[in-house]
């Protein structure tokens, strides 16, 4: 598993949090794309996806929205740096299901926890059996 430091522009971070709030009471999901240079993954594109399950406790990325996201990344020469989803009623800590169904061990998994007064976002490197906190910053 390789690691990089994820750098998210403030406006993309704000859009990600707004997406999570707008989908309540369901979980949201999406991708952050960009490029990795010298161990720094710079996010340049926010790609919200549709949660086809519309569930408050799980998500599944809609195939059409995923296809559109991949076309946008090909066109811009970017790759997935992070996947995100929200936990509407719990802390931003990966569940067993999150670990088992993780998109890739090569991307940061951001979880937006919405149970408190203010959104709480944490990043993780996930495998089927473990979760390690990822280093990331808002710029």
TILOTI-648059 format. One record per residue: residue number from 1; residue in three letters; x, y, z of N, C-alpha, C in turn. Coordinates in Angstrom, 3 decimals. Example, Ala and Ser with C-alpha at 12.3 -4.5 7.8 and 13.67 -1.06 7.14 Angstrom:
2
+-----+------+----------+----------+----------+----------+----------+----------+----------+----------+----------+
: pos : code :    neast :   nnorth :      nup :   caeast :  canorth :     caup :    ceast :   cnorth :      cup :
+-----+------+----------+----------+----------+----------+----------+----------+----------+----------+----------+
:   1 :  ALA :   13.190 :   -5.690 :    7.800 :   12.300 :   -4.500 :    7.800 :   13.200 :   -3.300 :    7.800 :
:   2 :  SER :   12.850 :   -2.250 :    7.080 :   13.670 :   -1.060 :    7.140 :   12.900 :    0.030 :    7.870 :
+-----+------+----------+----------+----------+----------+----------+----------+----------+----------+----------+
//
This chain:
139
+-----+------+----------+----------+----------+----------+----------+----------+----------+----------+----------+
: pos : code :    neast :   nnorth :      nup :   caeast :  canorth :     caup :    ceast :   cnorth :      cup :
+-----+------+----------+----------+----------+----------+----------+----------+----------+----------+----------+
:   1 :  UNK :    0.856 :   -1.177 :    0.000 :    0.000 :    0.000 :    0.000 :    0.896 :    1.233 :    0.000 :
:   2 :  UNK :    0.743 :    2.070 :   -1.007 :    1.548 :    3.294 :   -0.991 :    0.753 :    4.414 :   -0.342 :
:   3 :  UNK :    1.474 :    5.383 :    0.163 :    0.831 :    6.504 :    0.831 :    1.275 :    7.805 :    0.182 :
:   4 :  UNK :    0.406 :    8.775 :    0.207 :    0.752 :   10.122 :   -0.219 :    0.011 :   11.081 :    0.689 :
:   5 :  UNK :    0.453 :   12.315 :    0.698 :   -0.209 :   13.345 :    1.500 :   -1.252 :   14.000 :    0.606 :
:   6 :  UNK :   -2.512 :   13.945 :    1.030 :   -3.617 :   14.477 :    0.243 :   -3.805 :   15.958 :    0.545 :
:   7 :  UNK :   -3.879 :   16.774 :   -0.506 :   -4.093 :   18.211 :   -0.358 :   -5.397 :   18.567 :   -1.081 :
:   8 :  UNK :   -6.358 :   19.087 :   -0.312 :   -7.683 :   19.407 :   -0.851 :   -7.893 :   20.921 :   -0.807 :
:   9 :  UNK :   -8.168 :   21.567 :   -1.954 :   -8.478 :   22.999 :   -1.931 :   -9.734 :   23.265 :   -1.093 :
:  10 :  UNK :   -9.757 :   24.394 :   -0.401 :  -10.870 :   24.759 :    0.484 :  -12.222 :   24.660 :   -0.231 :
:  11 :  UNK :  -12.315 :   25.162 :   -1.477 :  -13.625 :   25.157 :   -2.150 :  -14.099 :   23.737 :   -2.456 :
:  12 :  UNK :  -13.180 :   22.816 :   -2.733 :  -13.569 :   21.431 :   -2.984 :  -13.970 :   20.757 :   -1.671 :
:  13 :  UNK :  -13.229 :   21.035 :   -0.604 :  -13.601 :   20.501 :    0.718 :  -15.002 :   20.972 :    1.106 :
:  14 :  UNK :  -15.269 :   22.264 :    0.928 :  -16.587 :   22.813 :    1.265 :  -17.688 :   22.158 :    0.428 :
:  15 :  UNK :  -17.419 :   21.912 :   -0.864 :  -18.407 :   21.281 :   -1.750 :  -18.681 :   19.844 :   -1.319 :
:  16 :  UNK :  -17.649 :   19.143 :   -0.876 :  -17.792 :   17.763 :   -0.399 :  -18.694 :   17.730 :    0.837 :
:  17 :  UNK :  -18.445 :   18.626 :    1.791 :  -19.261 :   18.683 :    3.015 :  -20.706 :   19.071 :    2.671 :
:  18 :  UNK :  -20.874 :   20.033 :    1.756 :  -22.227 :   20.434 :    1.345 :  -22.964 :   19.278 :    0.676 :
:  19 :  UNK :  -22.255 :   18.480 :   -0.114 :  -22.862 :   17.313 :   -0.749 :  -23.372 :   16.346 :    0.324 :
:  20 :  UNK :  -22.549 :   16.095 :    1.349 :  -22.956 :   15.194 :    2.436 :  -24.205 :   15.716 :    3.140 :
:  21 :  UNK :  -24.249 :   17.018 :    3.404 :  -25.406 :   17.607 :    4.092 :  -26.647 :   17.586 :    3.210 :
:  22 :  UNK :  -26.470 :   17.813 :    1.909 :  -27.608 :   17.868 :    0.986 :  -28.283 :   16.510 :    0.822 :
:  23 :  UNK :  -27.527 :   15.426 :    1.005 :  -28.077 :   14.075 :    0.811 :  -28.771 :   13.527 :    2.051 :
:  24 :  UNK :  -28.655 :   14.211 :    3.185 :  -29.313 :   13.727 :    4.404 :  -30.788 :   13.448 :    4.154 :
:  25 :  UNK :  -31.373 :   12.410 :    4.726 :  -30.780 :   11.522 :    5.728 :  -29.947 :   10.384 :    5.129 :
:  26 :  UNK :  -29.793 :   10.334 :    3.799 :  -29.031 :    9.252 :    3.169 :  -27.530 :    9.553 :    3.210 :
:  27 :  UNK :  -26.728 :    8.494 :    3.058 :  -25.292 :    8.669 :    2.879 :  -25.046 :    9.226 :    1.487 :
:  28 :  UNK :  -24.005 :   10.034 :    1.362 :  -23.567 :   10.497 :    0.048 :  -22.320 :    9.706 :   -0.332 :
:  29 :  UNK :  -21.898 :    9.823 :   -1.587 :  -20.639 :    9.226 :   -2.012 :  -20.087 :   10.028 :   -3.184 :
:  30 :  UNK :  -18.779 :    9.945 :   -3.359 :  -18.158 :   10.680 :   -4.449 :  -16.671 :   10.409 :   -4.529 :
:  31 :  UNK :  -16.050 :   11.050 :   -5.513 :  -14.626 :   10.896 :   -5.774 :  -13.949 :   12.254 :   -5.771 :
:  32 :  UNK :  -12.679 :   12.267 :   -5.388 :  -11.823 :   13.437 :   -5.551 :  -10.689 :   13.003 :   -6.459 :
:  33 :  UNK :  -10.483 :   13.758 :   -7.533 :   -9.467 :   13.398 :   -8.515 :   -8.386 :   14.467 :   -8.571 :
:  34 :  UNK :   -7.233 :   14.060 :   -9.048 :   -6.107 :   14.988 :   -9.182 :   -4.881 :   14.234 :   -9.625 :
:  35 :  UNK :   -3.713 :   14.729 :   -9.226 :   -2.453 :   14.105 :   -9.618 :   -1.540 :   13.993 :   -8.400 :
:  36 :  UNK :   -0.655 :   13.009 :   -8.444 :    0.332 :   12.812 :   -7.378 :    1.704 :   13.164 :   -7.928 :
:  37 :  UNK :    2.376 :   14.100 :   -7.263 :    3.737 :   14.473 :   -7.632 :    4.563 :   14.540 :   -6.354 :
:  38 :  UNK :    5.675 :   13.813 :   -6.326 :    6.595 :   13.813 :   -5.181 :    5.891 :   13.549 :   -3.852 :
:  39 :  UNK :    5.001 :   12.565 :   -3.832 :    4.348 :   12.172 :   -2.592 :    3.209 :   13.072 :   -2.138 :
:  40 :  UNK :    2.842 :   14.056 :   -2.973 :    1.725 :   14.960 :   -2.666 :    0.620 :   14.709 :   -3.685 :
:  41 :  UNK :   -0.569 :   14.331 :   -3.183 :   -1.733 :   14.143 :   -4.052 :   -2.579 :   15.406 :   -4.020 :
:  42 :  UNK :   -2.537 :   16.175 :   -5.111 :   -3.281 :   17.448 :   -5.177 :   -4.629 :   17.233 :   -5.853 :
:  43 :  UNK :   -5.697 :   17.465 :   -5.107 :   -7.037 :   17.323 :   -5.656 :   -7.353 :   18.538 :   -6.533 :
:  44 :  UNK :   -7.844 :   18.271 :   -7.740 :   -8.239 :   19.346 :   -8.651 :   -9.705 :   19.254 :   -9.050 :
:  45 :  UNK :  -10.323 :   18.085 :   -8.812 :  -11.692 :   17.868 :   -9.292 :  -12.538 :   17.130 :   -8.257 :
:  46 :  UNK :  -13.741 :   17.649 :   -8.027 :  -14.728 :   17.024 :   -7.144 :  -15.772 :   16.360 :   -8.031 :
:  47 :  UNK :  -15.972 :   15.056 :   -7.837 :  -16.907 :   14.294 :   -8.664 :  -17.949 :   13.624 :   -7.767 :
:  48 :  UNK :  -19.031 :   14.366 :   -7.431 :  -20.081 :   13.750 :   -6.618 :  -20.737 :   12.611 :   -7.399 :
:  49 :  UNK :  -21.037 :   11.539 :   -6.714 :  -21.715 :   10.401 :   -7.333 :  -23.112 :   10.275 :   -6.741 :
:  50 :  UNK :  -23.938 :    9.457 :   -7.373 :  -25.292 :    9.203 :   -6.889 :  -25.275 :    7.916 :   -6.072 :
:  51 :  UNK :  -25.804 :    7.982 :   -4.864 :  -25.951 :    6.781 :   -4.032 :  -27.237 :    6.088 :   -4.469 :
:  52 :  UNK :  -27.092 :    5.008 :   -5.230 :  -28.275 :    4.329 :   -5.765 :  -29.114 :    3.664 :   -4.668 :
:  53 :  UNK :  -28.533 :    3.446 :   -3.491 :  -29.287 :    2.826 :   -2.394 :  -30.133 :    3.836 :   -1.618 :
:  54 :  UNK :  -29.770 :    5.097 :   -1.659 :  -30.470 :    6.168 :   -0.919 :  -30.696 :    5.746 :    0.540 :
:  55 :  UNK :  -29.673 :    5.168 :    1.142 :  -29.776 :    4.610 :    2.489 :  -29.013 :    5.467 :    3.499 :
:  56 :  UNK :  -29.505 :    5.558 :    4.745 :  -28.774 :    6.290 :    5.775 :  -27.603 :    5.484 :    6.357 :
:  57 :  UNK :  -27.467 :    4.212 :    5.970 :  -26.419 :    3.388 :    6.567 :  -25.486 :    2.723 :    5.564 :
:  58 :  UNK :  -25.734 :    2.897 :    4.266 :  -24.815 :    2.342 :    3.277 :  -24.974 :    3.062 :    1.942 :
:  59 :  UNK :  -23.978 :    2.859 :    1.097 :  -24.035 :    3.490 :   -0.222 :  -23.552 :    2.524 :   -1.286 :
:  60 :  UNK :  -23.994 :    2.793 :   -2.502 :  -23.491 :    2.105 :   -3.682 :  -23.479 :    3.128 :   -4.797 :
:  61 :  UNK :  -22.329 :    3.316 :   -5.404 :  -22.198 :    4.322 :   -6.455 :  -22.994 :    3.901 :   -7.685 :
:  62 :  UNK :  -23.871 :    4.797 :   -8.128 :  -24.664 :    4.576 :   -9.329 :  -23.727 :    4.435 :  -10.540 :
:  63 :  UNK :  -23.983 :    3.439 :  -11.383 :  -23.097 :    3.140 :  -12.513 :  -22.966 :    4.310 :  -13.494 :
:  64 :  UNK :  -24.075 :    4.993 :  -13.790 :  -24.014 :    6.116 :  -14.740 :  -23.149 :    7.246 :  -14.208 :
:  65 :  UNK :  -23.303 :    7.573 :  -12.916 :  -22.509 :    8.668 :  -12.361 :  -21.033 :    8.267 :  -12.280 :
:  66 :  UNK :  -20.748 :    6.990 :  -12.026 :  -19.362 :    6.517 :  -11.991 :  -18.740 :    6.583 :  -13.383 :
:  67 :  UNK :  -19.489 :    6.191 :  -14.406 :  -18.996 :    6.260 :  -15.778 :  -18.693 :    7.710 :  -16.163 :
:  68 :  UNK :  -19.585 :    8.626 :  -15.823 :  -19.371 :   10.044 :  -16.127 :  -18.122 :   10.567 :  -15.412 :
:  69 :  UNK :  -17.918 :   10.143 :  -14.164 :  -16.735 :   10.569 :  -13.404 :  -15.461 :   10.065 :  -14.076 :
:  70 :  UNK :  -15.460 :    8.811 :  -14.524 :  -14.268 :    8.257 :  -15.177 :  -13.996 :    8.954 :  -16.517 :
:  71 :  UNK :  -15.045 :    9.313 :  -17.247 :  -14.856 :   10.063 :  -18.497 :  -14.241 :   11.434 :  -18.202 :
:  72 :  UNK :  -14.723 :   12.092 :  -17.154 :  -14.192 :   13.413 :  -16.782 :  -12.719 :   13.307 :  -16.388 :
:  73 :  UNK :  -12.360 :   12.252 :  -15.653 :  -10.959 :   12.077 :  -15.249 :  -10.071 :   11.799 :  -16.463 :
:  74 :  UNK :  -10.542 :   10.967 :  -17.385 :   -9.763 :   10.710 :  -18.611 :   -9.534 :   12.002 :  -19.369 :
:  75 :  UNK :  -10.588 :   12.798 :  -19.488 :  -10.497 :   14.057 :  -20.235 :   -9.530 :   15.046 :  -19.588 :
:  76 :  UNK :   -9.459 :   15.029 :  -18.258 :   -8.602 :   15.993 :  -17.560 :   -7.231 :   15.428 :  -17.194 :
:  77 :  UNK :   -6.992 :   14.159 :  -17.507 :   -5.701 :   13.555 :  -17.195 :   -5.455 :   13.388 :  -15.705 :
:  78 :  UNK :   -6.533 :   13.157 :  -14.955 :   -6.406 :   12.983 :  -13.508 :   -6.758 :   11.553 :  -13.126 :
:  79 :  UNK :   -6.493 :   11.221 :  -11.861 :   -6.828 :    9.898 :  -11.339 :   -7.523 :   10.061 :  -10.000 :
:  80 :  UNK :   -8.180 :    8.992 :   -9.549 :   -8.839 :    9.022 :   -8.244 :   -7.773 :    9.094 :   -7.152 :
:  81 :  UNK :   -7.845 :   10.129 :   -6.316 :   -6.952 :   10.245 :   -5.159 :   -7.687 :    9.871 :   -3.884 :
:  82 :  UNK :   -8.998 :   10.143 :   -3.864 :   -9.793 :    9.863 :   -2.669 :  -11.219 :    9.520 :   -3.064 :
:  83 :  UNK :  -11.813 :    8.638 :   -2.283 :  -13.247 :    8.383 :   -2.355 :  -13.822 :    8.917 :   -1.053 :
:  84 :  UNK :  -15.067 :    9.343 :   -1.093 :  -15.675 :    9.813 :    0.154 :  -17.103 :    9.324 :    0.259 :
:  85 :  UNK :  -17.541 :    9.232 :    1.491 :  -18.948 :    8.989 :    1.780 :  -19.241 :    9.570 :    3.157 :
:  86 :  UNK :  -20.509 :    9.634 :    3.482 :  -20.883 :   10.239 :    4.762 :  -21.450 :    9.193 :    5.702 :
:  87 :  UNK :  -21.348 :    9.504 :    6.977 :  -22.009 :    8.746 :    8.033 :  -22.998 :    9.719 :    8.683 :
:  88 :  UNK :  -24.261 :    9.718 :    8.234 :  -25.231 :   10.695 :    8.730 :  -25.460 :   10.657 :   10.237 :
:  89 :  UNK :  -25.333 :    9.489 :   10.849 :  -25.678 :    9.367 :   12.268 :  -24.548 :    8.807 :   13.123 :
:  90 :  UNK :  -23.322 :    8.785 :   12.589 :  -22.220 :    8.207 :   13.368 :  -20.912 :    8.935 :   13.090 :
:  91 :  UNK :  -19.901 :    8.578 :   13.858 :  -18.585 :    9.185 :   13.727 :  -17.914 :    8.763 :   12.412 :
:  92 :  UNK :  -16.937 :    9.557 :   11.947 :  -16.248 :    9.249 :   10.688 :  -15.159 :    8.179 :   10.867 :
:  93 :  UNK :  -15.590 :    7.023 :   11.356 :  -14.692 :    5.897 :   11.571 :  -15.175 :    4.762 :   10.670 :
:  94 :  UNK :  -14.268 :    4.124 :    9.930 :  -14.693 :    3.088 :    8.981 :  -15.403 :    1.921 :    9.657 :
:  95 :  UNK :  -16.527 :    1.540 :    9.082 :  -17.251 :    0.362 :    9.562 :  -16.616 :   -0.883 :    8.947 :
:  96 :  UNK :  -17.016 :   -2.045 :    9.422 :  -16.555 :   -3.297 :    8.821 :  -16.924 :   -3.306 :    7.339 :
:  97 :  UNK :  -18.144 :   -2.882 :    7.020 :  -18.587 :   -2.840 :    5.621 :  -17.717 :   -1.883 :    4.807 :
:  98 :  UNK :  -17.377 :   -0.724 :    5.371 :  -16.506 :    0.227 :    4.665 :  -15.167 :   -0.434 :    4.325 :
:  99 :  UNK :  -14.612 :   -1.172 :    5.284 :  -13.317 :   -1.816 :    5.043 :  -13.444 :   -2.914 :    3.986 :
: 100 :  UNK :  -14.484 :   -3.716 :    4.097 :  -14.657 :   -4.844 :    3.161 :  -14.934 :   -4.375 :    1.734 :
: 101 :  UNK :  -15.631 :   -3.257 :    1.602 :  -16.035 :   -2.798 :    0.266 :  -15.200 :   -1.622 :   -0.207 :
: 102 :  UNK :  -14.018 :   -1.422 :    0.366 :  -13.262 :   -0.226 :   -0.006 :  -12.890 :   -0.250 :   -1.479 :
: 103 :  UNK :  -12.902 :    0.922 :   -2.056 :  -12.698 :    1.145 :   -3.484 :  -11.320 :    0.650 :   -3.922 :
: 104 :  UNK :  -10.297 :    1.004 :   -3.148 :   -8.920 :    0.637 :   -3.486 :   -8.034 :    0.941 :   -2.291 :
: 105 :  UNK :   -7.012 :    0.122 :   -2.104 :   -6.062 :    0.387 :   -1.029 :   -5.104 :    1.514 :   -1.402 :
: 106 :  UNK :   -5.201 :    2.010 :   -2.648 :   -4.282 :    3.036 :   -3.145 :   -4.871 :    4.452 :   -3.056 :
: 107 :  UNK :   -6.070 :    4.590 :   -2.523 :   -6.701 :    5.912 :   -2.420 :   -7.106 :    6.186 :   -0.979 :
: 108 :  UNK :   -7.185 :    7.459 :   -0.640 :   -7.636 :    7.859 :    0.690 :   -9.158 :    7.724 :    0.741 :
: 109 :  UNK :   -9.660 :    7.209 :    1.840 :  -11.099 :    7.108 :    2.065 :  -11.492 :    8.185 :    3.066 :
: 110 :  UNK :  -12.197 :    9.205 :    2.606 :  -12.666 :   10.270 :    3.483 :  -14.068 :    9.929 :    3.948 :
: 111 :  UNK :  -14.308 :   10.105 :    5.234 :  -15.645 :    9.876 :    5.780 :  -16.093 :   11.166 :    6.459 :
: 112 :  UNK :  -17.290 :   11.625 :    6.090 :  -17.862 :   12.840 :    6.657 :  -18.858 :   12.425 :    7.738 :
: 113 :  UNK :  -18.502 :   12.668 :    8.987 :  -19.406 :   12.371 :   10.093 :  -20.310 :   13.560 :   10.344 :
: 114 :  UNK :  -21.624 :   13.308 :   10.360 :  -22.599 :   14.406 :   10.471 :  -23.419 :   14.355 :   11.751 :
: 115 :  UNK :  -23.020 :   13.536 :   12.722 :  -23.881 :   13.376 :   13.898 :  -23.765 :   14.541 :   14.885 :
: 116 :  UNK :  -22.677 :   15.279 :   14.872 :  -22.486 :   16.364 :   15.833 :  -22.991 :   17.699 :   15.314 :
: 117 :  UNK :  -22.610 :   18.775 :   16.010 :  -23.020 :   20.119 :   15.602 :  -22.351 :   20.537 :   14.307 :
: 118 :  UNK :  -21.109 :   20.127 :   14.131 :  -20.355 :   20.491 :   12.922 :  -19.861 :   19.214 :   12.252 :
: 119 :  UNK :  -19.786 :   19.219 :   10.907 :  -19.270 :   18.046 :   10.208 :  -17.841 :   17.735 :   10.668 :
: 120 :  UNK :  -17.532 :   16.454 :   10.793 :  -16.215 :   15.994 :   11.189 :  -15.717 :   15.055 :   10.093 :
: 121 :  UNK :  -14.611 :   15.434 :    9.429 :  -14.099 :   14.655 :    8.312 :  -12.759 :   14.038 :    8.702 :
: 122 :  UNK :  -12.646 :   12.735 :    8.466 :  -11.382 :   12.035 :    8.710 :  -11.042 :   11.202 :    7.484 :
: 123 :  UNK :   -9.748 :   11.005 :    7.260 :   -9.273 :   10.231 :    6.115 :   -8.588 :    8.954 :    6.558 :
: 124 :  UNK :   -8.729 :    7.907 :    5.738 :   -8.239 :    6.581 :    6.102 :   -7.622 :    5.870 :    4.912 :
: 125 :  UNK :   -6.605 :    5.059 :    5.195 :   -6.115 :    4.045 :    4.258 :   -6.791 :    2.754 :    4.706 :
: 126 :  UNK :   -7.582 :    2.157 :    3.845 :   -8.344 :    0.971 :    4.227 :   -7.880 :   -0.278 :    3.499 :
: 127 :  UNK :   -7.925 :   -1.397 :    4.219 :   -7.838 :   -2.723 :    3.614 :   -9.047 :   -3.480 :    4.155 :
: 128 :  UNK :   -9.225 :   -4.700 :    3.707 :  -10.372 :   -5.494 :    4.165 :  -10.314 :   -5.744 :    5.667 :
: 129 :  UNK :   -9.116 :   -5.677 :    6.239 :   -8.970 :   -6.028 :    7.654 :   -8.436 :   -4.900 :    8.539 :
: 130 :  UNK :   -8.076 :   -3.765 :    7.948 :   -7.492 :   -2.704 :    8.776 :   -7.845 :   -1.312 :    8.276 :
: 131 :  UNK :   -7.637 :   -0.346 :    9.167 :   -7.836 :    1.065 :    8.828 :   -6.707 :    1.845 :    9.493 :
: 132 :  UNK :   -6.040 :    2.673 :    8.696 :   -4.948 :    3.494 :    9.205 :   -5.259 :    4.942 :    8.826 :
: 133 :  UNK :   -5.146 :    5.856 :    9.772 :   -5.480 :    7.250 :    9.496 :   -4.538 :    7.817 :    8.433 :
: 134 :  UNK :   -5.099 :    8.564 :    7.492 :   -4.335 :    9.154 :    6.384 :   -4.001 :   10.619 :    6.704 :
: 135 :  UNK :   -2.895 :   11.067 :    6.160 :   -2.486 :   12.453 :    6.315 :   -3.102 :   13.287 :    5.188 :
: 136 :  UNK :   -3.834 :   14.334 :    5.565 :   -4.435 :   15.207 :    4.559 :   -4.619 :   16.594 :    5.129 :
: 137 :  UNK :   -4.677 :   17.567 :    4.241 :   -4.838 :   18.968 :    4.653 :   -5.777 :   19.680 :    3.691 :
: 138 :  UNK :   -6.364 :   20.765 :    4.217 :   -7.174 :   21.657 :    3.390 :   -6.287 :   22.855 :    3.078 :
: 139 :  UNK :   -6.281 :   23.273 :    1.813 :   -5.418 :   24.372 :    1.391 :   -6.241 :   25.492 :    0.789 :
+-----+------+----------+----------+----------+----------+----------+----------+----------+----------+----------+
//
